[in-house]
Amino acid sequence: MTATAAEKARFVRDLTKELREENLAVFAGAGLSVSAGFVNWSELLRPIAEDLDLDIDREAADLISLAQYHCNVNSGNRSKLNQLLIDQFCKNAKLTDNHRILARLPINTYWTTNYDSLIETALSDSGKVPDVKYANEHLAHTKRKRDAVVYKMHGDANHPSKAVLTKDDYEKYHVDMQPFLYALSGDLVSKAFLFLGFSFSDQNLDYILSRVRISFNKNQRQYNCILRTVKKEVGEDEADYEYRKRKQELFIQDLLRFDIKTLLVDEYSEVTDILREIEKLYRRKTVFISGAAHEYSPYDKDEACQFVYKLSQDLVKSDFKIVSGFGLGIGSSVIVGALDHVYMADGGKAEEHLILRPFPQDHAHGGNLSVLWTDYRKDMILHAGIALFLFGNKLDGDQIIPSNGMREEFEIAKAEGLFLLPVGATGFMAKELWEEVRDSFDQLNGLHDEKIKENFDLLGTDDMDLNFIHGHIMTILKLLCK
C-alpha cells in the first residue's frame, strides 16, 4: 500500500535526524542511474541474449546466469561484456536531481552496485572531493581532503575487466572482495542506510543481502528503502497484476529480516520530492542573516546591536547554525553573539555553528566585484533554509538609502526556496521586503501553522520593543523546525 502523507513526513523527519547527526549513508542501485540515461541490466545484456538465441524478457529473472552463459560459450572470454560496459556506462550522462540533492547533503558514505560515475561527478560538481574505491587496494589509501567515500562494490566501467558481472564473479565475491564486505559490514553497524534505486526486479539486491547478512544481528539499526508500488501494465491480465502485487508485498516483508523498512511511492518522481523535503528540513536548522545598517532608527545603535548579539546567541543556543557575511553595522554583533555561546557555554567548535563569508573589497585578479559579490551571496544562501532580514540601509553620499545588496539576497533566497523572514519593524529594506512577503505569504513561504503567520505579521509593527521582536523570531524558527 502506498505510503500516506503522515508516513512520508515521519520518513523525512527520521532521515533528517540521521543527517544532522552525520549518520546517514546511501546505497544506490541501478534505478538511480536509469533516469540519467543509462540502461538497466536487461538492456545492457540484450545483445548477449541475442548472441545466445535467448529472449531477454524471458531471462529477466536470472540475468547474472545469462552473463555467465556468454562466458561459458566463449571459453571464459568476456571481452564483449567488457566492451558493453564501456559503451554504455562511460558515456556522458545528465546528472539527475536526485544525484544533485544527495551530493549537497552532508552524506560522507556512498555504496553502489552501479558502474557509472554519476555519484562522484555530482559530488565534484557540488564542490566536494570524492574518494572513489572499486578495488581492494583502494581501501588502504585515503584521498587527501576528501569529503565523501564512494564504494563501487561491483567495479567501475572504466576498468571493466575487474567489474563484477558473471555468476562466477558473484560466487567468488566473498573471497576476492572480502575487504569490501568487511568495510560494508562496519558501515552497516555504525550508520543508517537509505537504499535507493532498488526494486523487486533488481537482480543485484538478493546477492548483496546474501553477502552481508552474516554481519547482521538482532540489535542492528533500522535501514530505509524507497520503492515504487507495482503498476498494472498496458494489456496485462488482472490475475498477473495481482500476482506481481503479492510478490512485492512478500518481498517487502522479506526485507524486514534485514531491518530494511520500505516506503512505497506511486511514481519515481516522488523520490525526488522526498529528497527535496529532506534537504529542505535539514537546511531549516541553518539561518542566513542578511543585515546592513548605517542608521538604526527608530532604535538606538547600542540597543540594536545588543538585540542582534542576543538573537545570534540564542540561535546557536537553540542548535541553529548561522550563515552570514560581515554586514555593515551588525556583522560584529552576529559573530560575537554566536562565538560567546560557543566558547562560554557550548564548548564546541565555531565552525559547527557559524559560517562566515566576508565580502572582498577590491578587484582581485581583475575580477568584477559585483559579480564576485553575487557568487558570495549565492554560496552563503545555499547553506541555509531560512533567510532573516534586518534593517537594510547604507550611506550614499550624505543620504541614507535602502540596501540593494539585501534586495539581491532576498531574490536569491526566494529563488532557492528559503523561508523568507524579513523583520519589518527594523525598517528600511527589511520593511519593504516584509510587506512583499506579508502580501503573498503562502505563495512565497508555503502553507504553515497559523501561529507562524500570526507571529510574522507582528514583526512589521512599527516601534515594537526589540525584546518582543526577538521573541516572535524565535517562536517562528522553533515552529518551523518542529
C-alpha positions as CSV (number, residue, x, y, z in Angstrom):
1,M,0.0,0.0,0.0
2,T,1.3,3.4,-1.0
3,A,2.7,5.5,1.9
4,T,0.4,8.1,3.4
5,A,1.3,11.7,3.8
6,A,1.9,11.1,7.6
7,E,4.2,8.2,6.8
8,K,6.2,10.2,4.3
9,A,6.5,13.1,6.9
10,R,7.8,10.6,9.5
11,F,10.2,9.2,7.0
12,V,11.6,12.7,6.1
13,R,11.9,13.6,9.8
14,D,13.7,10.4,10.7
15,L,16.3,10.7,7.9
16,T,16.8,14.4,8.5
17,K,17.6,13.5,12.1
18,E,20.3,11.0,10.9
19,L,21.7,13.6,8.6
20,R,22.1,16.1,11.4
21,E,23.9,13.5,13.4
22,E,26.1,12.7,10.3
23,N,25.0,9.1,10.5
24,L,23.3,8.7,7.1
25,A,24.8,6.6,4.3
26,V,23.3,5.9,0.8
27,F,23.3,2.6,-1.0
28,A,22.5,3.2,-4.7
29,G,21.1,0.7,-7.1
30,A,20.7,0.7,-10.9
31,G,17.4,2.6,-10.7
32,L,19.1,5.7,-9.5
33,S,21.1,5.9,-12.8
34,V,18.4,4.8,-15.3
35,S,16.7,8.2,-15.3
36,A,20.1,9.8,-16.2
37,G,20.1,7.9,-19.5
38,F,21.9,4.7,-18.6
39,V,20.5,1.3,-19.4
40,N,19.3,-1.2,-16.9
41,W,20.7,-4.7,-16.7
42,S,18.1,-6.1,-19.1
43,E,19.0,-3.6,-21.8
44,L,22.7,-4.0,-21.1
45,L,22.6,-7.7,-21.7
46,R,20.1,-7.7,-24.6
47,P,22.9,-8.1,-27.2
48,I,24.3,-11.0,-25.2
49,A,20.9,-12.7,-25.1
50,E,20.6,-12.4,-28.9
51,D,24.0,-14.0,-29.4
52,L,22.8,-16.9,-27.3
53,D,19.5,-17.1,-29.2
54,L,17.6,-16.3,-26.0
55,D,14.8,-13.9,-25.3
56,I,16.0,-11.2,-22.8
57,D,12.4,-10.7,-21.5
58,R,12.1,-14.4,-20.6
59,E,15.5,-14.4,-19.0
60,A,14.9,-11.2,-16.9
61,A,14.7,-13.3,-13.7
62,D,18.3,-14.5,-14.0
63,L,20.5,-12.1,-15.8
64,I,23.6,-13.0,-13.9
65,S,23.4,-16.5,-15.2
66,L,22.9,-15.1,-18.7
67,A,26.2,-13.3,-18.4
68,Q,27.8,-16.5,-17.3
69,Y,26.4,-18.4,-20.2
70,H,28.0,-15.9,-22.5
71,C,31.4,-16.5,-20.9
72,N,30.9,-20.3,-21.0
73,V,30.1,-20.3,-24.7
74,N,33.2,-18.1,-25.3
75,S,35.6,-20.3,-23.3
76,G,35.8,-17.7,-20.5
77,N,36.3,-14.7,-22.7
78,R,34.3,-11.7,-21.6
79,S,35.6,-9.1,-23.9
80,K,32.2,-8.3,-25.3
81,L,30.7,-7.9,-21.9
82,N,33.6,-5.5,-21.0
83,Q,33.0,-3.5,-24.2
84,L,29.3,-3.2,-23.4
85,L,30.2,-1.7,-20.0
86,I,32.5,0.8,-21.6
87,D,30.0,1.7,-24.3
88,Q,27.0,2.1,-22.0
89,F,28.5,3.5,-18.8
90,C,31.4,5.6,-19.9
91,K,29.4,8.0,-22.0
92,N,28.4,11.4,-20.7
93,A,25.0,11.4,-18.9
94,K,23.0,14.2,-17.4
95,L,23.0,14.3,-13.7
96,T,19.6,13.8,-12.1
97,D,18.0,16.0,-9.5
98,N,18.4,13.0,-7.1
99,H,22.1,12.9,-7.6
100,R,22.5,16.6,-7.1
101,I,20.4,16.7,-3.9
102,L,22.3,13.7,-2.4
103,A,25.6,15.4,-3.2
104,R,24.6,18.6,-1.5
105,L,23.5,16.8,1.7
106,P,26.1,16.1,4.4
107,I,26.5,12.4,3.4
108,N,30.0,11.1,3.6
109,T,29.5,7.5,2.7
110,Y,28.1,6.1,-0.6
111,W,27.8,2.4,-1.6
112,T,26.7,1.4,-5.0
113,T,26.5,-1.5,-7.3
114,N,26.4,0.8,-10.3
115,Y,29.3,1.0,-12.8
116,D,28.8,4.6,-13.8
117,S,30.4,7.7,-12.3
118,L,27.3,9.8,-11.6
119,I,27.7,9.9,-7.8
120,E,31.3,11.1,-7.9
121,T,30.5,13.6,-10.6
122,A,27.7,15.0,-8.6
123,L,29.9,15.3,-5.6
124,S,32.6,17.1,-7.6
125,D,30.1,19.5,-9.1
126,S,28.9,20.4,-5.7
127,G,32.4,21.4,-4.7
128,K,33.2,18.2,-2.7
129,V,36.2,15.8,-3.0
130,P,35.1,12.2,-3.6
131,D,37.4,9.3,-2.7
132,V,36.4,6.5,-5.1
133,K,37.1,2.9,-4.3
134,Y,36.4,-0.1,-6.6
135,A,39.4,-2.4,-5.9
136,N,40.7,-3.9,-2.6
137,E,43.9,-1.9,-2.8
138,H,42.0,1.4,-2.8
139,L,40.8,0.6,0.8
140,A,44.4,1.0,2.1
141,H,44.7,4.6,0.9
142,T,42.9,7.8,1.7
143,K,42.5,10.7,-0.7
144,R,43.6,14.0,0.9
145,K,40.9,16.4,2.0
146,R,38.1,14.0,0.9
147,D,34.5,14.9,1.7
148,A,32.9,11.6,0.9
149,V,33.9,8.0,0.1
150,V,32.2,6.2,-2.8
151,Y,32.5,2.4,-2.6
152,K,31.7,0.9,-6.0
153,M,31.4,-2.7,-4.9
154,H,30.8,-4.1,-8.4
155,G,33.6,-2.2,-10.0
156,D,33.9,0.8,-12.4
157,A,33.0,1.0,-16.1
158,N,36.4,2.5,-16.8
159,H,38.0,-0.8,-15.6
160,P,35.6,-3.4,-17.0
161,S,37.9,-6.4,-16.6
162,K,37.6,-6.1,-12.8
163,A,33.8,-5.5,-12.8
164,V,31.5,-8.0,-11.1
165,L,29.3,-9.3,-13.9
166,T,29.0,-13.0,-14.1
167,K,27.9,-15.8,-11.8
168,D,31.5,-16.7,-11.2
169,D,32.2,-13.2,-10.1
170,Y,29.3,-13.2,-7.6
171,E,30.2,-16.7,-6.2
172,K,33.8,-15.6,-5.6
173,Y,33.0,-12.2,-4.3
174,H,33.1,-13.1,-0.6
175,V,36.7,-14.4,-1.2
176,D,38.1,-12.0,-3.8
177,M,36.5,-8.9,-2.4
178,Q,36.3,-9.7,1.3
179,P,37.8,-6.4,2.4
180,F,34.8,-4.6,0.8
181,L,32.4,-6.8,2.7
182,Y,34.3,-6.0,5.9
183,A,34.0,-2.3,5.2
184,L,30.4,-2.6,4.3
185,S,29.7,-4.6,7.4
186,G,31.3,-1.9,9.5
187,D,29.2,0.8,7.9
188,L,26.0,-1.2,8.3
189,V,26.7,-1.5,12.0
190,S,27.5,2.2,12.5
191,K,25.3,4.1,10.0
192,A,21.7,4.4,9.0
193,F,21.4,3.4,5.3
194,L,19.0,4.7,2.7
195,F,18.6,2.2,-0.2
196,L,17.7,4.0,-3.4
197,G,17.2,2.7,-6.9
198,F,16.4,-0.9,-5.9
199,S,13.2,-2.6,-6.9
200,F,11.7,-6.0,-6.8
201,S,13.2,-6.8,-10.3
202,D,16.7,-5.6,-9.4
203,Q,18.8,-8.8,-9.6
204,N,21.7,-7.4,-7.6
205,L,19.7,-6.9,-4.4
206,D,19.4,-10.5,-3.4
207,Y,23.1,-11.0,-4.0
208,I,24.1,-8.0,-1.9
209,L,21.9,-9.0,1.0
210,S,23.1,-12.6,1.0
211,R,26.7,-11.5,1.2
212,V,26.3,-9.0,4.0
213,R,23.7,-10.8,6.1
214,I,26.3,-12.6,8.2
215,S,27.1,-9.1,9.7
216,F,23.5,-8.5,10.8
217,N,22.3,-9.3,14.3
218,K,19.2,-8.8,16.4
219,N,20.3,-5.4,17.7
220,Q,21.2,-3.8,14.4
221,R,19.9,-0.3,13.5
222,Q,17.0,0.1,11.1
223,Y,17.5,1.0,7.4
224,N,15.2,2.5,4.9
225,C,14.3,1.8,1.3
226,I,12.1,3.7,-1.2
227,L,10.3,1.5,-3.8
228,R,7.6,2.2,-6.4
229,T,4.4,0.3,-6.0
230,V,3.7,-2.3,-8.7
231,K,1.7,-0.8,-11.6
232,K,-0.6,-2.6,-13.9
233,E,0.9,-2.7,-17.3
234,V,-1.0,-2.0,-20.6
235,G,-2.8,-5.1,-21.6
236,E,-1.8,-7.0,-18.5
237,D,-4.2,-9.6,-17.2
238,E,-5.7,-8.8,-13.9
239,A,-4.6,-12.1,-12.3
240,D,-1.0,-11.4,-13.4
241,Y,-1.1,-7.9,-11.9
242,E,-2.4,-9.2,-8.6
243,Y,0.3,-11.9,-8.6
244,R,3.0,-9.3,-9.0
245,K,1.5,-7.2,-6.3
246,R,1.5,-10.1,-4.0
247,K,5.2,-10.8,-4.8
248,Q,6.1,-7.2,-4.0
249,E,4.3,-7.5,-0.6
250,L,6.2,-10.6,0.2
251,F,9.5,-9.0,-0.9
252,I,8.9,-6.0,1.3
253,Q,8.1,-8.3,4.2
254,D,11.3,-10.2,3.5
255,L,13.4,-7.0,3.6
256,L,12.3,-6.7,7.3
257,R,14.5,-9.7,8.0
258,F,17.4,-7.3,7.4
259,D,15.6,-4.5,9.2
260,I,15.1,-2.6,5.9
261,K,11.8,-0.7,6.2
262,T,10.2,0.2,2.9
263,L,8.4,3.4,1.9
264,L,6.2,2.8,-1.1
265,V,5.5,5.6,-3.6
266,D,3.2,5.7,-6.7
267,E,5.8,7.4,-9.1
268,Y,9.5,7.6,-9.2
269,S,9.2,11.4,-9.3
270,E,8.1,11.2,-5.6
271,V,11.6,10.0,-4.7
272,T,12.9,13.4,-5.8
273,D,10.1,15.2,-3.9
274,I,11.0,13.2,-0.7
275,L,14.7,14.0,-1.1
276,R,13.9,17.7,-1.6
277,E,11.8,17.7,1.6
278,I,14.7,16.1,3.4
279,E,17.1,18.7,2.2
280,K,14.6,21.5,2.9
281,L,14.1,20.3,6.5
282,Y,17.8,19.7,7.1
283,R,18.6,23.3,5.9
284,R,15.9,24.7,8.2
285,K,18.3,24.5,11.1
286,T,20.6,26.9,9.3
287,V,19.7,30.6,9.3
288,F,21.1,33.1,6.8
289,I,21.3,36.6,8.4
290,S,21.1,39.4,5.9
291,G,21.6,42.8,7.5
292,A,23.2,46.2,7.0
293,A,22.8,49.3,9.0
294,H,24.3,52.8,8.9
295,E,21.2,54.1,10.6
296,Y,19.2,52.1,13.3
297,S,16.2,54.4,13.7
298,P,13.8,54.2,15.5
299,Y,16.2,52.3,17.7
300,D,19.4,53.4,19.5
301,K,22.5,51.9,17.9
302,D,23.6,50.2,21.2
303,E,20.3,48.6,21.8
304,A,20.0,47.4,18.2
305,C,23.5,45.8,18.3
306,Q,22.6,44.2,21.6
307,F,19.4,42.8,20.0
308,V,21.4,41.3,17.2
309,Y,24.0,39.9,19.6
310,K,21.3,38.3,21.8
311,L,19.5,36.9,18.7
312,S,22.6,35.3,17.3
313,Q,23.5,33.9,20.8
314,D,20.0,32.4,21.2
315,L,20.1,30.9,17.7
316,V,23.2,29.0,18.5
317,K,21.9,28.0,21.9
318,S,18.8,26.6,20.1
319,D,21.0,24.5,17.9
320,F,20.7,26.6,14.8
321,K,23.7,27.3,12.6
322,I,24.2,30.8,11.3
323,V,25.4,31.9,7.9
324,S,26.3,35.5,7.3
325,G,28.6,38.0,5.6
326,F,30.2,40.7,7.6
327,G,27.2,43.0,7.2
328,L,27.7,46.7,7.8
329,G,26.7,47.7,11.3
330,I,25.5,44.3,12.5
331,G,28.2,41.8,11.4
332,S,30.3,42.1,14.6
333,S,27.2,41.6,16.8
334,V,26.2,38.4,14.8
335,I,29.7,36.9,15.2
336,V,30.3,37.9,18.8
337,G,26.9,36.6,19.9
338,A,27.4,33.2,18.3
339,L,31.0,32.8,19.5
340,D,30.2,33.9,23.0
341,H,27.9,31.0,23.4
342,V,30.2,28.5,21.6
343,Y,33.2,29.4,23.8
344,M,31.5,30.2,27.1
345,A,28.7,27.6,27.3
346,D,28.7,25.1,24.4
347,G,32.4,24.2,24.3
348,G,32.1,23.1,20.7
349,K,33.8,24.3,17.6
350,A,33.0,27.6,16.0
351,E,32.6,26.1,12.5
352,E,29.8,23.8,13.7
353,H,27.7,26.9,14.5
354,L,28.9,29.7,12.3
355,I,29.7,30.1,8.5
356,L,31.1,33.5,7.6
357,R,31.7,34.9,4.1
358,P,33.2,38.4,4.5
359,F,32.9,40.2,1.2
360,P,36.1,41.0,-0.7
361,Q,36.6,44.7,-1.0
362,D,39.0,45.0,-4.0
363,H,39.1,43.9,-7.6
364,A,41.5,40.9,-7.0
365,H,42.9,39.4,-10.2
366,G,41.0,42.0,-12.3
367,G,37.6,40.4,-11.5
368,N,34.2,42.2,-11.5
369,L,33.5,42.9,-7.9
370,S,29.7,42.9,-8.2
371,V,29.7,39.5,-9.9
372,L,32.0,38.2,-7.2
373,W,29.7,39.5,-4.5
374,T,26.7,37.8,-6.2
375,D,28.6,34.5,-6.2
376,Y,29.4,35.0,-2.5
377,R,25.7,35.6,-1.8
378,K,24.6,32.5,-3.6
379,D,27.3,30.4,-1.8
380,M,26.1,31.6,1.6
381,I,22.4,31.3,0.9
382,L,22.7,27.7,-0.5
383,H,23.7,26.6,3.0
384,A,20.6,27.8,4.7
385,G,16.9,27.1,4.8
386,I,15.7,30.3,6.5
387,A,16.7,33.9,5.5
388,L,16.4,36.6,8.1
389,F,16.5,40.2,7.0
390,L,17.3,43.1,9.4
391,F,17.4,46.8,8.8
392,G,18.9,47.1,5.3
393,N,20.3,50.6,4.7
394,K,23.5,52.3,3.7
395,L,25.0,55.7,3.3
396,D,25.1,57.1,-0.3
397,G,26.9,60.4,-0.2
398,D,25.0,62.2,2.6
399,Q,21.8,60.2,2.2
400,I,20.6,57.0,3.8
401,I,19.2,54.7,1.2
402,P,17.8,51.1,1.2
403,S,20.4,48.4,0.7
404,N,20.4,47.0,-2.8
405,G,22.6,44.1,-1.6
406,M,19.8,43.0,0.8
407,R,17.3,43.1,-2.1
408,E,19.6,40.8,-4.1
409,E,20.0,38.4,-1.2
410,F,16.2,38.3,-0.9
411,E,15.8,37.5,-4.6
412,I,18.4,34.7,-4.4
413,A,16.8,33.3,-1.2
414,K,13.3,33.4,-2.8
415,A,14.6,31.6,-5.9
416,E,16.2,28.9,-3.7
417,G,13.0,28.3,-1.8
418,L,14.2,29.5,1.6
419,F,11.7,30.6,4.3
420,L,11.7,34.4,4.0
421,L,11.7,36.2,7.3
422,P,12.1,40.0,6.9
423,V,11.7,41.9,10.2
424,G,9.7,44.8,9.1
425,A,9.9,46.6,12.4
426,T,13.6,47.3,11.8
427,G,12.6,49.5,8.9
428,F,14.3,50.4,5.5
429,M,14.7,47.5,3.0
430,A,13.6,44.9,5.7
431,K,10.3,46.8,5.9
432,E,9.8,46.8,2.2
433,L,10.5,43.0,2.0
434,W,8.2,42.3,4.9
435,E,5.4,44.0,3.1
436,E,6.0,41.9,0.0
437,V,6.1,38.6,2.0
438,R,3.1,39.6,4.0
439,D,1.0,40.2,0.8
440,S,2.0,36.8,-0.7
441,F,2.9,34.8,2.4
442,D,1.6,31.4,1.3
443,Q,2.9,31.8,-2.2
444,L,6.4,32.7,-1.1
445,N,6.7,30.6,2.1
446,G,4.2,27.8,1.6
447,L,1.4,26.7,3.9
448,H,2.3,26.7,7.6
449,D,0.9,26.7,11.1
450,E,-1.3,29.7,11.6
451,K,0.8,30.7,14.6
452,I,3.8,31.2,12.3
453,K,1.7,33.6,10.2
454,E,0.5,35.5,13.3
455,N,4.0,36.0,14.6
456,F,5.2,37.0,11.2
457,D,2.5,39.7,10.9
458,L,3.6,41.2,14.3
459,L,7.2,41.6,13.0
460,G,6.0,44.5,10.9
461,T,4.7,46.5,13.9
462,D,6.3,50.0,13.9
463,D,8.3,50.9,17.1
464,M,8.0,47.4,18.5
465,D,10.1,46.7,21.5
466,L,13.2,44.7,20.4
467,N,12.6,42.1,23.1
468,F,9.2,41.4,21.6
469,I,10.8,41.2,18.1
470,H,13.3,38.7,19.5
471,G,10.6,36.6,21.0
472,H,8.5,36.5,17.8
473,I,11.5,35.5,15.7
474,M,12.5,32.6,18.0
475,T,8.9,31.4,18.1
476,I,8.7,31.3,14.3
477,L,12.0,29.5,14.0
478,K,11.1,26.8,16.6
479,L,7.7,26.2,15.0
480,L,9.4,25.8,11.6
481,C,11.7,23.1,13.0
482,K,9.1,21.1,15.0
